[in-house]
Amino acid sequence: MSAAKKSRHSARPSSRLSPRQRKLQSCLLGLVPEGAGHAGLRAGVPGSILSDGHLEKRGEIRASVLSESEENIVTSLTEAFEQALSALPQSVQREIEIVTTRVRRMGRTTALAVVVDAPGGADLALCERVAERINAALVDRPEPYTLEVESPGLDRPLLRAADYVRFHGSPARIQTTLAVNGAKTHRGTLAGMRGNAVILSTPSGDLPLPLEMIKAAHLDVDIRADLAREKRERRRS
């Protein structure tokens, strides 16, 4: 790493968490060049999202809040960012899943963010390798930007139909655009898909939720319950 660049890492695994939970914790890494270079790591802040979505589907750019020159910068960096992700080596692409990407304007810089996952969980080392690859691909960009690479965390978002199948048997929290059985927030255990509907197993029975009605969905992890269960299992053994 050149003298003009400084690295900053941030990951705080709790000693009270299980190894799997530690791996699921968010890991952040940014490279902080000085002067007009990359501005470094910034935590994600909700609102004013200029581009949000999967690698293959860029989100809407809200030109109304940007000048023409800023819009051109964001558009150009978004394309370069997606190209950098597409150009990741096959060895890395086989190891990770790109959960979602985000690009937005923050002051005089553009914030780039990507959430990655892996079969065993995305740890700091994996986030670091992905960040280094992206920064290397963008090294010649003249525009200042920040980069955030993180794991999806314990409450990983569920964004695709395949996610509901992959996490079959996991507790989940799903919000719908319209009330279903008198509620818009539903908790239960994922029981796969039935046609175009997610099946959520609840104490009152299976609840089908059409994909087009789902506003947001996340894994619903109760750390205290997990720790209590692990403690009981250790006592039995």
C-alpha positions as CSV (number, residue, x, y, z in Angstrom):
1,M,0.0,0.0,0.0
2,S,1.5,3.3,-1.0
3,A,2.2,6.1,1.4
4,A,-0.7,8.1,0.0
5,K,-3.2,5.5,1.1
6,K,-4.2,4.5,4.6
7,S,-6.4,1.6,5.4
8,R,-9.1,1.6,8.1
9,H,-10.8,-1.6,9.3
10,S,-13.8,-1.9,11.5
11,A,-15.2,-5.1,12.8
12,R,-16.2,-5.8,16.4
13,P,-17.1,-9.5,17.0
14,S,-18.6,-10.0,20.4
15,S,-17.1,-12.6,22.7
16,R,-20.6,-13.6,23.6
17,L,-21.6,-14.6,20.1
18,S,-21.1,-18.0,18.5
19,P,-18.6,-18.4,15.7
20,R,-21.3,-18.4,13.1
21,Q,-22.8,-15.2,14.6
22,R,-19.4,-13.5,14.6
23,K,-18.9,-14.3,10.9
24,L,-22.4,-12.8,10.2
25,Q,-21.5,-9.5,11.9
26,S,-21.0,-6.6,9.5
27,C,-17.4,-6.1,8.4
28,L,-16.3,-2.8,7.0
29,L,-13.2,-1.7,5.2
30,G,-12.2,1.4,3.3
31,L,-9.0,2.7,1.8
32,V,-8.4,6.4,2.7
33,P,-6.2,8.3,0.2
34,E,-5.2,11.8,1.0
35,G,-6.0,15.0,-0.9
36,A,-8.3,14.6,-3.9
37,G,-8.1,10.8,-3.9
38,H,-10.6,8.4,-2.5
39,A,-12.2,9.9,0.6
40,G,-12.3,6.7,2.6
41,L,-14.9,4.7,4.5
42,R,-18.3,6.0,5.5
43,A,-21.1,4.2,7.2
44,G,-24.3,3.8,5.3
45,V,-26.9,6.5,6.1
46,P,-30.5,5.9,5.0
47,G,-32.1,8.4,2.5
48,S,-31.2,10.1,-0.7
49,I,-30.3,6.8,-2.3
50,L,-29.2,7.5,-5.9
51,S,-28.7,4.0,-7.0
52,D,-29.8,0.9,-5.1
53,G,-30.3,-2.7,-6.1
54,H,-28.6,-5.8,-7.4
55,L,-25.6,-5.7,-9.8
56,E,-27.8,-6.6,-12.7
57,K,-30.5,-4.0,-12.0
58,R,-29.3,-0.5,-11.2
59,G,-31.8,1.6,-9.2
60,E,-33.3,5.0,-10.0
61,I,-31.0,8.1,-10.1
62,R,-32.9,11.0,-8.6
63,A,-31.7,13.8,-10.9
64,S,-33.9,16.3,-9.1
65,V,-31.5,16.6,-6.1
66,L,-28.4,16.7,-8.3
67,S,-26.8,19.2,-10.6
68,E,-26.1,18.0,-14.1
69,S,-22.4,17.7,-13.4
70,E,-23.1,15.7,-10.2
71,E,-25.5,13.4,-12.0
72,N,-22.9,12.7,-14.7
73,I,-20.3,11.9,-12.0
74,V,-22.7,9.5,-10.2
75,T,-23.7,7.8,-13.4
76,S,-20.1,7.4,-14.5
77,L,-19.0,6.0,-11.1
78,T,-22.0,3.7,-10.9
79,E,-21.1,2.2,-14.3
80,A,-17.4,1.8,-13.3
81,F,-18.4,0.3,-9.9
82,E,-20.6,-2.3,-11.6
83,Q,-17.9,-3.1,-14.1
84,A,-15.4,-3.5,-11.2
85,L,-17.8,-6.0,-9.5
86,S,-18.4,-7.9,-12.8
87,A,-14.6,-8.1,-13.3
88,L,-13.9,-9.7,-10.0
89,P,-11.8,-12.9,-10.5
90,Q,-13.8,-16.1,-11.0
91,S,-12.2,-17.4,-7.8
92,V,-13.7,-14.6,-5.9
93,Q,-17.1,-14.7,-7.6
94,R,-17.4,-18.4,-6.8
95,E,-16.7,-17.6,-3.2
96,I,-19.1,-14.7,-2.6
97,E,-22.6,-13.6,-3.3
98,I,-23.3,-10.0,-4.1
99,V,-26.4,-9.3,-2.0
100,T,-27.0,-5.7,-3.0
101,T,-25.1,-2.5,-4.1
102,R,-25.7,1.1,-3.4
103,V,-24.4,4.4,-4.9
104,R,-25.3,7.8,-3.7
105,R,-24.0,11.4,-3.6
106,M,-22.8,12.6,-0.2
107,G,-21.5,16.2,-0.3
108,R,-18.6,16.5,-2.7
109,T,-18.0,12.7,-2.9
110,T,-19.8,9.7,-4.1
111,A,-20.4,6.8,-1.7
112,L,-20.2,3.3,-3.1
113,A,-21.4,0.3,-1.0
114,V,-21.7,-3.4,-1.6
115,V,-23.0,-6.1,0.6
116,V,-21.4,-9.5,0.2
117,D,-22.1,-12.9,1.7
118,A,-20.5,-16.3,1.6
119,P,-21.6,-19.8,2.5
120,G,-19.8,-19.6,5.9
121,G,-20.5,-15.9,6.4
122,A,-18.5,-12.9,5.2
123,D,-15.7,-12.1,7.6
124,L,-13.3,-9.1,7.6
125,A,-10.7,-10.8,5.5
126,L,-13.2,-11.5,2.7
127,C,-14.5,-7.9,2.8
128,E,-10.9,-6.6,2.6
129,R,-10.1,-8.7,-0.4
130,V,-13.2,-7.5,-2.2
131,A,-12.5,-3.9,-1.3
132,E,-8.9,-4.1,-2.5
133,R,-10.1,-5.5,-5.9
134,I,-12.6,-2.8,-6.3
135,N,-10.2,0.0,-5.4
136,A,-7.6,-1.4,-7.8
137,A,-10.2,-1.3,-10.6
138,L,-11.1,2.3,-9.8
139,V,-7.6,3.6,-9.1
140,D,-7.5,5.7,-12.2
141,R,-10.9,7.4,-11.5
142,P,-10.4,11.2,-11.0
143,E,-13.6,11.6,-9.0
144,P,-13.4,11.3,-5.1
145,Y,-15.4,8.4,-3.7
146,T,-15.8,6.4,-0.6
147,L,-16.1,2.6,-0.5
148,E,-17.9,0.4,2.0
149,V,-17.8,-3.4,1.8
150,E,-19.9,-5.2,4.4
151,S,-21.6,-8.5,5.3
152,P,-25.4,-8.6,5.4
153,G,-25.3,-9.0,9.2
154,L,-27.5,-11.2,11.4
155,D,-30.7,-9.6,9.9
156,R,-29.8,-10.3,6.3
157,P,-32.2,-8.9,3.8
158,L,-34.2,-11.3,1.7
159,L,-34.3,-9.8,-1.8
160,R,-34.8,-12.6,-4.3
161,A,-37.2,-15.6,-4.6
162,A,-34.2,-17.9,-4.2
163,D,-33.4,-16.3,-0.8
164,Y,-36.6,-17.7,0.6
165,V,-35.7,-21.2,-0.6
166,R,-32.1,-21.0,0.5
167,F,-33.1,-20.0,4.1
168,H,-35.8,-22.5,4.4
169,G,-36.4,-23.2,8.1
170,S,-35.0,-19.9,9.3
171,P,-37.0,-17.3,11.3
172,A,-37.9,-14.3,9.2
173,R,-39.7,-10.9,9.5
174,I,-41.7,-9.8,6.4
175,Q,-43.4,-6.5,5.8
176,T,-46.2,-6.3,3.2
177,T,-47.5,-3.3,1.3
178,L,-51.1,-4.3,2.2
179,A,-52.5,-5.9,5.4
180,V,-52.7,-9.6,5.4
181,N,-54.8,-11.2,8.1
182,G,-55.1,-7.7,9.6
183,A,-51.3,-7.0,9.8
184,K,-48.5,-5.7,7.6
185,T,-45.6,-7.2,9.7
186,H,-45.4,-10.9,9.8
187,R,-43.0,-13.2,11.8
188,G,-42.5,-16.9,11.4
189,T,-40.3,-19.6,9.9
190,L,-39.6,-19.7,6.2
191,A,-41.2,-22.7,4.6
192,G,-40.1,-22.2,1.0
193,M,-42.1,-21.0,-2.0
194,R,-45.5,-22.0,-3.4
195,G,-45.8,-20.6,-6.9
196,N,-45.1,-16.9,-6.6
197,A,-45.8,-16.7,-2.9
198,V,-43.5,-17.0,0.1
199,I,-44.8,-19.5,2.7
200,L,-44.3,-18.3,6.2
201,S,-45.0,-20.9,8.9
202,T,-46.7,-19.2,11.9
203,P,-48.3,-20.5,15.1
204,S,-51.7,-20.1,13.4
205,G,-50.6,-22.0,10.3
206,D,-48.9,-21.5,7.0
207,L,-49.2,-17.9,5.7
208,P,-48.8,-17.4,1.9
209,L,-47.4,-13.9,1.0
210,P,-47.2,-13.0,-2.7
211,L,-43.8,-11.7,-3.7
212,E,-45.4,-8.6,-5.3
213,M,-46.9,-7.7,-1.9
214,I,-43.6,-7.9,0.0
215,K,-42.2,-4.5,0.9
216,A,-39.2,-5.7,2.9
217,A,-38.0,-9.0,4.4
218,H,-35.1,-10.0,6.7
219,L,-33.9,-12.9,8.7
220,D,-35.2,-12.5,12.2
221,V,-32.4,-13.5,14.5
222,D,-32.8,-13.4,18.2
223,I,-29.2,-13.4,19.6
224,R,-30.4,-13.9,23.2
225,A,-32.5,-16.9,22.3
226,D,-29.6,-18.4,20.3
227,L,-27.2,-17.9,23.2
228,A,-29.7,-19.4,25.6
229,R,-30.2,-22.4,23.3
230,E,-26.5,-22.9,22.9
231,K,-26.1,-22.8,26.7
232,R,-28.7,-25.4,27.2
233,E,-27.1,-27.6,24.6
234,R,-23.7,-27.3,26.3
235,R,-25.3,-28.3,29.6
236,R,-26.9,-31.4,28.1
237,S,-23.5,-32.5,26.6
